[in-house]
Amino acid sequence: MCKMSFKKETPLANAAFWAARRGNLALLRLLLNSGRVDVDCRDSSGTTALFFAAQQGHNDVVRFLFEFGASTECRTKDGGTALLAASQYGHMQVVETLLKHGANIHDQLYDGATALFLAAQGGYLDVIRLLLSSGAKVNQPRQDGTAPLWIASQMGHSEVVRVMLLRGADRDAARNNGTSALHAAVLSGNIKTVALLLEAGADPALRNKANELPAELTKNERILRLLRSKEGHRKS
């Protein structure tokens, strides 16, 4: 269990944070073995050494911190955890280590973003596969209704979109403003992503809250042909 109180930062604590960020295992070992630094000490933003190490992808440091009882439950002021940080930056080995040590696959930032969402945003396919196989919810949205499939579509990560669709992602799930993943893909101009969504059955006739069809959001002729071909199939 992570201690919720924020202790005043000390020079030794700051040295531990620096060592975790830089992957300096020797210095971190010296500091923790001294008994003068709490493994879960936090800076003014609530960030721990484990978070810093996870964010930077230092898996050896992450494993070492667990030897001293580091908690996976500590949160930064925006709700960030070590698992969320590792997922956001695509550090698969760190994600795997954190999960093995009890990190919560359903952790969310205070805006609702999950580890899967953050990995989808970055296009980290290996992390996404690991999270999904570990029980991550493929359709869990942020508070604004943005699902992992939507953000992957917006970013043009077509292989991520393909995997998520195969794992049951809702192809027509819309944000709070009514825009679907197909709207997002069309706006991004990623032809492969648009094609994947349409092949999976995404509806080109869905309108957002501004009453716009996906086809009304682009002048790209290849995308327009794709959309019109699917509209024709639906009508027939």
DAJOGI-V44886 format. One record per residue. N is the residue number from 1. PSI is psi in whole degrees, 0 to 359 (NA if undefined). Layout:
((N;PSI) (N;PSI))
//
This chain:
((1;130) (2;136) (3;130) (4;338) (5;142) (6;117) (7;152) (8;134) (9;141) (10;163) (11;322) (12;320) (13;317) (14;326) (15;323) (16;319) (17;316) (18;315) (19;320) (20;318) (21;320) (22;354) (23;26) (24;87) (25;324) (26;315) (27;318) (28;320) (29;317) (30;316) (31;315) (32;324) (33;339) (34;339) (35;7) (36;1) (37;126) (38;131) (39;333) (40;21) (41;149) (42;149) (43;188) (44;341) (45;2) (46;10) (47;134) (48;170) (49;322) (50;317) (51;312) (52;315) (53;319) (54;318) (55;323) (56;354) (57;23) (58;85) (59;326) (60;323) (61;318) (62;312) (63;320) (64;318) (65;327) (66;333) (67;333) (68;10) (69;25) (70;142) (71;138) (72;356) (73;349) (74;137) (75;146) (76;178) (77;338) (78;11) (79;4) (80;142) (81;171) (82;320) (83;317) (84;319) (85;314) (86;322) (87;320) (88;328) (89;9) (90;27) (91;87) (92;316) (93;322) (94;317) (95;315) (96;316) (97;316) (98;316) (99;321) (100;334) (101;22) (102;10) (103;144) (104;114) (105;339) (106;13) (107;143) (108;144) (109;167) (110;345) (111;2) (112;354) (113;129) (114;173) (115;319) (116;318) (117;312) (118;322) (119;322) (120;322) (121;322) (122;349) (123;27) (124;90) (125;318) (126;319) (127;318) (128;315) (129;319) (130;314) (131;316) (132;319) (133;343) (134;3) (135;10) (136;145) (137;117) (138;335) (139;10) (140;116) (141;167) (142;174) (143;335) (144;10) (145;0) (146;118) (147;162) (148;319) (149;320) (150;311) (151;324) (152;323) (153;318) (154;320) (155;352) (156;23) (157;81) (158;324) (159;325) (160;316) (161;315) (162;312) (163;317) (164;321) (165;319) (166;332) (167;13) (168;17) (169;140) (170;109) (171;336) (172;10) (173;133) (174;153) (175;175) (176;337) (177;6) (178;356) (179;133) (180;175) (181;325) (182;318) (183;313) (184;317) (185;319) (186;315) (187;325) (188;342) (189;17) (190;104) (191;319) (192;319) (193;317) (194;315) (195;318) (196;316) (197;318) (198;320) (199;329) (200;357) (201;11) (202;141) (203;113) (204;356) (205;2) (206;136) (207;148) (208;183) (209;346) (210;8) (211;31) (212;135) (213;155) (214;320) (215;341) (216;1) (217;6) (218;157) (219;7) (220;116) (221;324) (222;319) (223;319) (224;321) (225;318) (226;312) (227;316) (228;325) (229;322) (230;324) (231;320) (232;320) (233;320) (234;320) (235;325) (236;NA))
//
